Amino acid sequence: MPELHFHNSYTRQKEKFESITPGYAGLYVCGPTVSGESHLGHARPYITFDVVQRYLKHLGYKVRYVRNITDAGHFEEEGREAVDKVDEKAKLERLEPMELVHKYTTLFHNGMRLFNCDDPAIEPTATGHIIEQITMIETIMEHGYAYEVNGSVYFDVKKYAEHHPYGKLSGRIIDDQLETTRDLDGQDEKRNKVDFALWKNAPPEHIMRWKSPWGEGFPGWHIECSAMSSKYLGETFDIHGGGMDLIFPHHESEIAQSTIAHGHPPVRYWMHNNMITINGKKMGKSYNNVIKLSELFSGNHPMLEQPYHPMVVRFYILQTHYRSTLDFSNEALQGSERAFRRLWEAYEVLQKLPTPPDTDAADLELDTQVTKWCNECDEFMCDDFNTAKVIANLFEIAPTINGIKGGTIPKNIISSQTYQLVRNTFKTFLEDILGMQPLQPPQSGKLDKVLSLLIEIRNDAKKRKDFATSDQIRNKLTETGVLLKDEKDGSVSYTVE
């Protein structure tokens, strides 16, 4: 097994992964702000880091995967006018904040299940860790790097930058920040424009509020991740992941406040996935190009030509390296659907093919090449989690599988040992690591049973030579988008269009 290396966003170079505790890996990923429904842009980080934790487990690590839920405190720095996104949306939808949180957390979990993302080991919430956040803020204040004004507490970025490399993760220079950060017409009570809120005083109309040493208020956005990651992974842990849009200010602020609270940087390796764009533009409300997950799966959005299965979306994301920009288009998703169908069909054929006995008929050159394609999959994953190259190698193997099934290539063209290696490679990488599943409709367990029953009835009809009934079942299923395929071995497979 090759050594695992991946790109560290903090050092901007590829580094060998060495966990703090041998055999164990701690992974923290910033979860969603549940003030609204998750969209296509959210799919990429959670699918990306699902594969990361799957591969770490494949390498033998015992992984503690922590992914938070931001259900309070997410706001942009707007002085005393800061508005918590959850609080604001709750008022718009006329719901209690926790009612809103439950609604969108449930939708998020449903989406992750459809994408076949594993549940994290721990999923802490901001509202469930108010005490830990207050305690951390108090520690930062004791060290002299935070100050209180009118019941709000701010982190002193300028003082921090005098002694620490503020801006190293994002590449931002603090003097440029001081010049370009906009003035808020005297409303800003911060000492410096770049200071960020650790705690905000709650105005009378603010629904979500907690008691603190500085009066009733609510936490800032950045402090929650520092408090929860250190609680569940330790003051220094292995990997912190998230989308590149979180690098500044969120992750830069995490580094600063955790460094002061604990006396050292919090994370060994920072990982960031790139964005999904639409026609070259970042997905966002201002561009009116946000596609919610429910719209993606139903096709109910003006930018969509059809519904897209969650596995098609997952495959589409993993066909591109996680640090590369991924531009959405209907053509790209439809191409991914066709490609995934071909690859999964080859995998299903592979599972049914009998392993031939070893003979001298094996093509040594092809046998060696197929073995090489299989072995390279681990090399690619250990080289910055390159799922795109893994998928490319699986496609290289597929024509040999299909050729054997179709009879254009002899069954014993590769050795029995290579047969088993190919089976293990497809099972391990396509299913276990990439997390792919067959293209059946979401939540189709009952449908599978109904189709199996109809196929059984059709088979009985064929045995009785009742071809009228057999053809009727086949034709009616075709009309509903279920395509039956009679295999040479007498079995019947089906696909759902």
C-alpha positions in Angstrom: 0.0 0.0 0.0 1.5 3.4 -1.0 1.8 6.2 1.5 -1.1 8.7 1.6 -0.2 12.2 0.4 -2.6 15.0 -0.1 -2.6 18.8 -0.6 -2.5 20.8 2.6 -4.2 24.2 2.0 -2.3 25.8 4.8 1.2 25.0 3.4 0.0 25.0 -0.2 1.9 21.7 -0.9 1.3 18.0 -1.0 2.3 16.3 2.2 2.5 12.8 3.6 -0.3 12.1 6.0 0.9 11.1 9.5 -1.9 11.0 12.1 -1.3 12.4 15.6 -2.2 9.0 17.1 -1.0 6.0 14.9 -3.9 4.1 13.6 -6.5 6.8 14.4 -7.6 9.8 12.3 -9.7 12.8 13.4 -11.6 14.6 10.6 -13.7 17.7 11.2 -15.9 19.1 8.3 -18.0 22.2 8.5 -21.6 21.2 8.1 -24.6 23.1 6.7 -26.3 26.2 8.1 -29.8 24.9 8.4 -31.6 28.1 7.6 -32.7 26.8 4.2 -32.6 23.7 2.0 -29.3 22.3 0.8 -28.4 22.9 -2.8 -26.1 21.4 -5.5 -23.1 23.4 -4.2 -23.5 21.7 -0.8 -23.3 18.3 -2.4 -19.6 18.5 -3.3 -18.0 18.9 0.1 -20.1 16.3 1.8 -19.5 13.7 -1.0 -15.8 14.6 -1.2 -15.2 14.2 2.5 -17.4 11.1 2.6 -14.9 9.5 0.2 -12.0 10.8 2.3 -13.2 9.1 5.5 -14.1 6.0 3.5 -10.6 5.8 2.1 -9.0 6.4 5.5 -11.0 3.5 6.9 -9.8 1.4 3.9 -6.2 2.2 4.9 -7.0 0.8 8.3 -7.5 4.0 10.3 -10.1 4.1 13.0 -11.8 7.4 11.9 -13.7 9.8 14.1 -15.6 11.9 11.6 -17.2 15.0 13.1 -19.5 17.2 11.0 -21.4 20.0 12.7 -24.8 21.6 12.2 -24.9 25.4 12.3 -28.3 26.2 13.8 -27.4 29.6 15.3 -24.8 32.3 15.0 -24.2 32.4 11.3 -24.0 36.0 10.2 -21.8 38.3 8.2 -19.9 41.0 10.1 -22.3 43.9 10.1 -21.6 45.6 13.3 -24.6 45.9 15.7 -26.8 45.2 12.7 -25.6 41.6 12.4 -28.5 39.2 11.7 -28.4 35.5 12.5 -29.5 33.6 9.3 -31.5 31.1 11.3 -33.3 33.8 13.3 -34.0 35.8 10.2 -35.4 32.9 8.2 -37.5 31.7 11.1 -39.3 35.0 11.1 -39.8 34.9 7.4 -41.3 31.4 7.5 -43.2 32.2 10.7 -41.7 29.2 12.5 -40.0 28.8 15.8 -36.2 28.7 15.2 -35.9 25.1 16.3 -38.9 24.2 14.2 -37.1 25.7 11.2 -33.8 23.9 12.2 -35.5 20.6 12.4 -37.2 21.0 9.0 -34.0 21.8 7.1 -31.8 19.4 9.1 -34.2 16.6 8.1 -34.0 17.6 4.5 -30.2 17.7 4.7 -30.1 14.3 6.2 -32.5 12.9 3.5 -30.2 14.3 0.8 -27.1 12.8 2.3 -28.8 9.4 2.6 -29.8 9.6 -1.1 -26.2 10.4 -2.0 -25.2 7.3 0.1 -23.0 9.4 2.4 -22.1 7.7 5.6 -23.3 9.4 8.8 -20.6 11.2 10.7 -19.5 9.6 14.0 -20.6 12.8 15.8 -22.9 15.6 14.5 -22.8 18.4 17.1 -25.0 21.5 16.9 -24.1 25.1 17.7 -27.1 25.5 20.1 -26.0 22.4 21.9 -22.6 23.8 22.7 -23.3 27.3 23.9 -21.4 26.7 27.2 -18.3 25.4 25.4 -18.3 28.5 23.2 -18.7 30.9 26.1 -15.9 29.2 28.0 -13.6 29.5 25.0 -14.4 33.2 24.6 -13.6 33.8 28.2 -10.2 32.1 27.7 -9.5 34.3 24.7 -10.4 37.4 26.7 -8.2 36.3 29.6 -5.3 36.1 27.2 -6.0 39.7 26.0 -7.1 39.0 22.4 -10.8 39.8 22.7 -12.7 42.8 24.1 -16.3 43.5 25.1 -18.3 46.5 23.8 -22.0 47.0 24.7 -22.5 43.3 25.4 -20.7 42.0 22.3 -17.3 40.5 22.3 -14.8 40.8 19.4 -11.6 39.1 18.5 -8.6 41.6 18.1 -7.2 40.5 14.8 -4.7 43.3 14.5 -3.1 42.3 17.9 -3.1 38.7 16.9 -1.4 39.5 13.6 1.5 41.2 15.5 2.6 37.8 16.9 1.0 35.2 14.5 0.8 34.6 10.7 -2.8 35.9 10.3 -3.9 35.3 6.7 -1.5 32.4 5.9 -4.4 30.1 5.0 -6.2 32.5 2.8 -3.2 34.4 1.5 -4.8 37.7 2.6 -2.7 40.6 4.0 -4.1 42.4 7.0 -3.1 45.8 5.9 -5.0 45.3 2.6 -8.0 44.1 4.7 -7.9 47.3 6.8 -7.9 49.4 3.6 -10.6 47.5 1.7 -13.1 46.5 4.4 -16.1 48.9 4.1 -17.0 51.4 6.8 -20.5 50.9 8.3 -21.3 54.6 8.8 -20.3 54.8 12.4 -22.4 51.8 13.4 -19.4 49.5 13.8 -18.3 49.3 17.4 -15.1 47.3 16.7 -11.6 48.6 17.3 -10.6 47.6 13.8 -12.6 46.8 10.7 -11.1 43.3 10.4 -12.1 42.2 14.0 -14.8 39.5 14.1 -17.5 38.8 16.6 -17.2 36.0 19.1 -20.5 36.9 20.8 -23.2 39.4 19.8 -25.6 41.3 22.1 -29.1 40.3 21.1 -31.5 43.2 20.3 -35.0 42.9 21.7 -36.5 41.5 18.5 -33.9 38.7 18.3 -35.6 35.3 19.1 -32.5 33.2 19.7 -30.7 34.4 22.8 -28.7 32.9 25.7 -27.4 34.3 28.9 -23.7 35.0 29.1 -21.2 37.0 31.2 -21.8 39.9 28.8 -25.6 39.9 28.8 -28.1 38.0 26.7 -26.9 37.3 23.2 -25.9 34.7 20.7 -22.5 33.3 19.5 -20.6 34.3 16.4 -20.3 31.9 13.5 -16.6 31.0 13.8 -16.4 30.1 17.5 -18.7 27.1 17.2 -16.4 25.1 15.1 -13.4 25.8 17.3 -15.3 24.9 20.4 -16.8 21.7 19.0 -13.8 20.4 17.1 -11.5 20.7 20.2 -14.2 19.0 22.4 -14.5 16.0 20.2 -11.1 15.7 18.4 -8.7 17.5 20.8 -6.9 20.8 20.9 -4.9 19.6 17.9 -6.4 17.2 15.4 -5.5 15.7 12.0 -7.7 17.0 9.2 -10.1 19.9 8.9 -12.2 20.0 5.7 -14.7 22.2 3.9 -15.4 24.1 0.8 -12.9 26.7 -0.4 -15.5 29.4 0.1 -15.0 28.9 3.9 -11.3 29.6 3.8 -11.9 33.3 4.6 -13.2 34.4 7.0 -14.4 31.2 8.6 -11.4 29.0 8.7 -8.9 31.8 9.1 -10.9 33.0 12.1 -10.9 29.4 13.5 -7.1 29.2 13.3 -6.7 32.6 15.1 -9.2 32.0 18.0 -8.1 28.4 18.6 -4.4 29.3 18.5 -5.0 31.9 21.3 -7.3 29.6 23.3 -5.0 26.6 23.2 -1.6 28.1 22.7 -1.0 26.4 19.4 -2.6 25.9 15.9 -5.6 23.6 15.9 -5.1 21.5 12.8 -2.3 19.5 11.1 -3.8 19.3 7.6 -6.4 21.6 6.0 -8.3 20.3 3.0 -10.6 22.3 0.7 -12.7 21.2 -2.2 -13.3 23.6 -5.1 -16.7 25.1 -6.1 -19.4 23.9 -8.4 -20.1 26.7 -10.9 -23.0 27.3 -13.3 -21.9 28.8 -16.6 -18.7 29.9 -14.9 -20.5 31.7 -12.1 -20.5 30.7 -8.4 -23.8 29.3 -7.3 -25.6 31.9 -5.2 -28.9 33.8 -4.6 -27.5 36.9 -6.2 -27.1 35.1 -9.5 -30.5 33.4 -9.3 -28.9 30.1 -10.1 -29.3 28.0 -6.9 -30.5 24.5 -7.6 -31.9 22.8 -4.4 -31.3 19.1 -4.0 -35.1 18.4 -4.1 -35.2 20.3 -7.4 -32.2 18.4 -8.7 -33.8 15.0 -8.0 -37.2 16.0 -9.3 -36.1 18.1 -12.3 -38.4 20.9 -11.1 -36.1 23.8 -11.9 -36.0 26.0 -15.1 -32.3 25.3 -15.6 -32.9 21.5 -15.6 -33.8 19.5 -18.6 -34.6 16.3 -16.6 -34.5 14.9 -13.1 -31.1 13.6 -12.0 -30.6 10.5 -9.8 -28.5 11.1 -6.7 -26.0 8.5 -7.9 -25.6 10.4 -11.2 -24.8 13.5 -9.2 -22.3 11.7 -7.0 -20.6 10.1 -10.0 -20.5 13.5 -11.8 -18.8 15.1 -8.7 -16.2 12.3 -8.3 -15.3 12.3 -12.0 -13.4 15.5 -11.4 -10.6 16.0 -8.9 -11.9 17.6 -5.7 -9.6 20.6 -6.0 -10.6 21.4 -9.6 -13.6 23.7 -10.5 -16.6 21.7 -11.6 -19.0 23.5 -14.0 -22.6 22.4 -14.0 -24.5 21.7 -17.2 -27.2 19.4 -18.3 -24.9 18.0 -20.9 -22.3 17.1 -18.3 -24.8 15.4 -16.0 -26.4 13.5 -18.8 -22.9 12.4 -19.9 -22.2 11.3 -16.4 -25.4 9.3 -16.3 -24.5 7.4 -19.5 -21.0 6.8 -18.3 -22.1 5.5 -14.9 -24.7 3.2 -16.5 -21.9 1.6 -18.7 -19.6 1.2 -15.7 -22.2 -0.3 -13.4 -23.4 -2.6 -16.1 -19.9 -3.9 -16.5 -19.7 -4.4 -12.8 -22.9 -6.4 -12.8 -21.6 -8.5 -15.6 -18.3 -9.1 -13.7 -20.3 -10.4 -10.7 -22.0 -13.0 -12.8 -19.0 -14.2 -14.9 -17.7 -17.5 -13.7 -13.9 -17.6 -13.0 -12.3 -19.9 -15.6 -9.6 -22.3 -14.7 -6.1 -21.2 -15.4 -4.7 -22.3 -18.8 -2.0 -21.4 -21.2 -4.5 -19.4 -23.2 -4.3 -16.3 -21.0 -2.9 -13.2 -22.8 0.1 -12.3 -20.6 0.3 -8.7 -21.9 -3.4 -8.0 -21.3 -3.3 -9.9 -17.9 -0.4 -7.7 -16.8 -2.1 -4.5 -18.0 -5.4 -5.3 -16.3 -3.4 -6.1 -13.1 -1.6 -2.7 -13.4 -4.9 -0.8 -13.8 -6.3 -2.4 -10.7 -3.2 -1.8 -8.6 -3.0 1.8 -9.7 -6.3 2.6 -8.0 -4.7 2.7 -4.6 -1.8 4.7 -6.0 -4.2 7.3 -7.3 -6.2 7.6 -4.1 -3.0 7.9 -2.1 -2.0 10.7 -4.4 -4.4 13.4 -3.2 -7.6 11.3 -3.3 -7.7 11.3 -7.1 -11.1 9.7 -7.7 -11.1 10.9 -11.4 -8.1 8.7 -12.2 -9.6 5.7 -10.3 -12.8 6.0 -12.4 -10.7 6.3 -15.6 -9.0 3.0 -14.8 -12.2 1.2 -14.1 -13.4 2.3 -17.5 -10.1 0.9 -19.0 -11.0 -2.5 -17.5 -14.7 -2.4 -18.6 -14.2 -3.3 -22.3 -12.4 -6.5 -21.3 -15.3 -7.5 -19.1 -17.9 -6.7 -21.7 -15.8 -8.5 -24.4 -15.7 -11.7 -22.3 -19.5 -11.5 -21.7 -20.2 -10.9 -25.4 -18.0 -13.7 -26.6 -15.6 -11.5 -28.6 -12.9 -12.2 -26.1 -12.1 -15.7 -24.7 -13.1 -16.2 -21.1 -9.6 -17.3 -20.1 -8.0 -14.3 -21.7 -6.9 -13.3 -18.2 -5.9 -15.5 -15.3 -8.2 -16.6 -12.5 -6.1 -14.6 -10.1 -6.6 -11.5 -12.2 -10.4 -12.2 -12.4 -10.5 -12.1 -8.6 -8.4 -9.0 -8.5 -10.7 -7.2 -10.9 -13.8 -8.3 -8.8 -12.2 -7.0 -5.6 -11.1 -3.8 -7.3 -14.6 -2.9 -8.6 -16.2 -3.9 -5.2 -13.7 -2.0 -3.1 -13.4 1.2 -5.2 -16.7 1.5 -7.0 -18.9 0.5 -4.1 -17.0 0.8 -0.8 -14.8 3.8 -1.4 -16.5 5.9 -4.1 -19.8 4.9 -2.5 -21.7 4.2 -5.7 -25.0 2.2 -5.8 -27.1 1.0 -8.7 -29.3 3.4 -10.6 -32.6 2.6 -9.0 -35.1 5.2 -7.9 -34.4 6.7 -4.5 -36.1 4.8 -1.6 -37.1 2.0 -4.1 -37.0 -1.0 -1.8 -40.7 -1.8 -2.2 -40.4 -1.2 -6.0 -37.6 -3.7 -6.2 -39.9 -6.4 -4.6 -42.8 -5.6 -6.9 -40.5 -5.8 -10.0 -39.0 -9.1 -8.8 -42.5 -10.5 -8.4 -43.5 -9.3 -11.9 -40.3 -10.8 -13.4 -41.1 -14.1 -11.6 -44.6 -14.1 -13.0 -43.2 -13.4 -16.5 -40.7 -16.2 -16.2 -43.5 -18.6 -15.2 -45.5 -17.5 -18.2 -42.6 -18.1 -20.6 -42.1 -21.6 -19.1 -45.8 -22.3 -19.9 -45.2 -20.8 -23.4 -47.8 -18.1 -22.5 -45.9 -15.6 -24.6 -48.8 -13.2 -24.8 -48.7 -12.7 -21.0 -44.9 -12.6 -21.0 -44.8 -9.9 -23.7 -47.6 -7.9 -22.1 -45.7 -7.7 -18.8 -42.5 -6.6 -20.6 -44.3 -4.0 -22.8 -46.2 -2.5 -19.9 -43.1 -2.2 -17.8 -41.3 -0.6 -20.8 -44.1 2.1 -20.9 -43.4 3.0 -17.3 -39.6 3.3 -17.9 -38.6 -0.2 -16.6 -36.5 -2.0 -19.2 -36.2 -5.8 -18.9 -33.2 -7.6 -20.4 -33.1 -11.4 -20.8 -29.5 -12.6 -20.1 -27.9 -15.6 -21.9 -27.7 -17.5 -18.6 -31.5 -17.3 -18.3 -31.6 -14.5 -15.7 -33.4 -11.2 -16.1 -32.0 -7.8 -15.3 -33.7 -4.4 -15.4 -32.9 -0.8 -15.5 -35.1 2.2 -14.6 -35.1 5.1 -17.1 
